[in-house]
Amino acid sequence: MLRLIGATLVVVGGFAAARILCGDGTRRCRESAACLDFLRYIRAQIDCFCLPREEIFLRFRNPVLEEAGFLPRLRQSGSIADAVERNKRLASPRVRELLEAFDGELGQSWREEQLAVCDFYICRVRDALADDEAALPVRNKVRRTVCIAGALMLALLFL
């Protein structure tokens, strides 16, 4: 009887682990999309109002990035790279690298050059997001399969 209960708990744990891992991939895609919105917002503010970066950071609102802790850290430090460095789980690694590189180029030139830099990074982040979204179903399927199969094999050892 105890073996059956243990095996059941292992299987339930495998299903729970699969759900958590699949949710993590979905969360990263949502955060990457929010980062893309952030870059588009910065571009629009530079194009229309020529606002300084700190003012742009204060005005931007996005519930996904607020929940991730990125925007509070950004407003506190005033640097995208610092906010990304403090939040290792934000978005995908590729998007984090692009945000850090974007921070090094933001505010370093005239308006037209800033718009070109924004357009460049928007395009790169959009491509990274498209790649992540295309790979997400396959990754989720692998995660589910490995977690559930591992749990079932372990449960068979209990029985």
Buried (B, 14 or more C-beta within 10 A) or exposed (E): EEEEEBBEEBBEBBEEBBEEBBEEBEBBBBBBBBBBBBBBBBBEBBEEEEBEBEEBBBEBEBEBBEEBBBBBBBEEBEBBBBBBBBBEEBBBEBBBEBBBBBBEBBEEEEEEEBBEBBEBBBEBBBEBBEEBBEEBEEBBEEBBEBBBEBBEEBBEEBE
